[in-house]
Amino acid sequence: MSIKEDAHALVDQLPNDADWDDLVKLLYKKKRITLGMTALEVAQPELTDSDINSILGRIESSSSEPTDMRNTRTYQPGNASTLGMVAGVIAILFSFVFPPIAWIAAPVAFISGVIGLKNKEEKAWVPILLSLVSAIPMMTILLIGDAGLAG
């Protein structure tokens, strides 16, 4: 039997008022689709409606990822938030190792974050947070240095 004949036979099994969901469930039931199925489900001789609903639930939940930096449809690299995130990470990494780099990177991260907030960019708060976190080691170094000079 060709794939066209097989597809026609499957569609003919559906009631007249069937919708696309019914077709997809039938394709899973007949194991014409195995996407999202576990090895145990593939090996089962027959799938119940509950099994099929579980498979469809897993597929739906895996495709509805939260909007974040991995979502390239809404996150646009190269904007102020991205610059701020890079500068913030650099500020944190160099705050103990080579503080002068952090002294430059932290303000860049903070200003970029503020610009990002003003432009209503996603995740614009991240560079501000990174700059503030990098300020903790910088302030510690400055306070220790001042205490050493005063003592």
N, C-alpha and C positions, 0 to 999 in steps of 0.2 A: 504494500500500500504506500502510495506517495504521501508526502507531507500535506499536499493540498487535499487529498482524499481523507487523510486522517483529521485534518482541521475541519473539513466539512462534516465529518462524522461526529466530531466533538460538538460543533455548533448545533447540529441537528438534535443533540441530546438535551439542549437547553429549552426551557419553556419559552413561549412567545413573548412574555413580558420580562425576559431576562435582561440584566444590564451588564456593564463591563466587569463589575465586581464578581458577578456570577460566573462569567467566562474565566476570569483569573482563578477563582476558587476551583473550577472544574479542571483547569490546566494543572493546578497543584495536586488535586485529588488523583488525576490520572498520571501524575509525575512527568508531565511534559515540560514543566518548569521545576528546577531544583534550587534556584537562587534563594538563599536565605535558609535553606533546610540544613539541619544537622545531619551527620552521617547516620545516626540512629533513625531519623525520620526517612532518609532515603532508603534505608534497609528495611523499613517496616513494609509488610505486604499491603497494608491499606491505611490511609490516613483518615482520621475522623474530622468532623467539622471543627472541633476544638483544636486539633493539631494544626489545621489550616489557618484558623484565626490566630493561633500563636505565632505561626510563621509570618503571617501578614503584619502582625503587631510588631515583631522584631524588625522586619524590613522598614516599616513606617517609623519606628523610633530611631533606627540607625540613620535614616536619611534626614531627619529633622534636627540637624545639629544647631546649637545656639549660634547666634550671630556673634562672631568674634574675629580675631585677626586671621583665622584660617579661612574665613568666608570671603573670598576674593571678589564676590559680586558687590559687596558693600564696603569692604575695607580697601582703601586705595593707597598703596605704598607711595612714599614720596611727599606726603603732606606733612603738616607741622607736627602732628602726633608721632609720626614715624621718626622724624628727626629728633624729637624730644626723647623718644624711647631709646634710640641709639645713644644719644648723649647721656641719658640717665644711667644706662648700663655702664658706659665708659666711666662716668663719674664714680659709680659704686666700685667698680673694679680697681680704679687707680687711687681711690681715696686713701688707702693705707700704703700702697706701693710707691706711688709718685704723686703726691698731693697737688702739685701745680696743674696737672692735667685735669684733675677733679675740680679744681677751682674754676676752670674754664667750662668744663662740660656740664657741671651742675646748673649754673645760671642759664646756659643754652637750653638744657632740658626744661627748666622751669618756665622760661619765656616761651619756648615752643609749645609747652602744654597750655599756657595761658592763651596763646594765639589759637591753638586747637579748640579750646573751650569757646573762645569768641566766635570761631567759625563753625561751631557745633559739630566738630569731628568726633567720630567714635573713639573711645578709649583715650581721650585727651587728658584724662586725669592720671593716667599711668606715668607719663614723664614728670608730672608734678610730684607724684609720690616718690619716684626714683630720685629726683633731685633732693627731696627732703631726707630720704634715707641716706643718701651719700653725704649729706651735711652733718650727720651724727659723727662719723669718724673724723671729718675735717674739724669739727668743733672740739672733739676730744684731743686731737693733736694740738690744736691751738691752745687749749686750756692747760694741757700738760707742759707745753712749751712755755707758757706764761708763768706757770707755777715753778718751773725749773729756773727761770730767770729771776723770779722774785725771791726764791729761797736761797 
